[in-house]
Amino acid sequence: MSEFLVDADTLVNARFGTSQLTETVSALKLLRMPVEPWFRPWKDTHSAAFEAAVAANPIWSALLQSAFGRSWVADFLTVPPLEPDLTLDAELEYLTSLDDDHIRADLSVVRTPLPPIVLSSSGLAAEAAELLRWVWRTTVEPEWPRRLRVLQADIVSRTSRLSEQGWSGVLRGLGPDVRWLGDGRIQVNRWDYPTTDVRGRDLMFIAAHTQRVNVSWRLPDRFALTYPVTGIFATTETPAEPLVQLLGRNRARILVEAAEPVSTTFLVATTGLSLATISDHLRVLTDAGLLERRRSGRSVLYWQSDTGRRVVRRPASNRPEP
């Protein structure tokens, strides 16, 4: 397993934040690999355009083939931001400053031999940056305001948990393989890599719509742990009044928010209701057959059942006459 070695200074100064580059690279991964059911509608929407864009650009195709391994992504794609919440263009300044030898060296860590087009081409950093801009503009930016609300809600919830449960409680909820081991050691995944000494250095926790925890760094003194949130398609739609009359305003809102899988943590952050209240409403909605539930790591996710979708989306024209 892989570990971060931390000290008091690391944890006192650790920050939570968002990263448009991390969100974009996460989207790129989702477009290239099998995904959980709740990511499928998003992927189905964008896969054809993505595949066409890559097919039309041989260097993009070669970079993608070389940059993603089973347990490693080329470092130039995963450099953490200098500060949380920067724009994509600001984050890409580091990538575009790299020369071709640097890009090839990072790619060679993931896969060898490199494709001939990568070995013979120049301007690799600019090509990689343009690929990322395409993914951002096409698949992420149109829904960024909604994504950002989900990410920020998750961050608020986790920082609140920090004050109540300490770092052990926060780390326990980041992913199935992340945990506090004691003695200044954080397990970050189950891959067999050497311990990383983060003592006295900058550590950032980046919330992202990704399927698993990832670690990254900007050597020598900046490190990041990216963790998955749920609720990528969480709606901001106001529940219809008949639904409110049927279920009550809070249960109606929860049912509408669960158009895609959401966790209790997410619902507490977005609704302002207590954990006990959310749990009670989820139990009632699940018992009534309006929600499905499934465990994912240490979280339990809830989403609308077929019956729940019909109840939420039933058009007014189909309602019986009084």
Secondary structure, DSSP 8 states (H G I E B T S, - for coil): -EEEE--HHHHHH-EEE--HHHHHHHHHHHHHS---GGGHHHHHHHHHHHHHHHHT-HHHHHHHHHHB-SS-B-GGG----SSTT--HHHHHHHHHT--HHHHHHHHHHH-SS--HHHHH-S-HHHHHHHHHHHHIIIIIGGGHHHHHHHHHHHHHHHHHHHHHHHHHHHHHTT-TT-EEEETTEEEEESS----EE-TTSEEEEEEES-SS-EEEEETTTEEEEEEE-S-TT-------HHHHHHH-HHHHHHHHHTTS-EEHHHHHHHH---HHHHHHHHHHHHHTTSEEEEEETTEEEEEE-HHHHHHHH--GGGS---
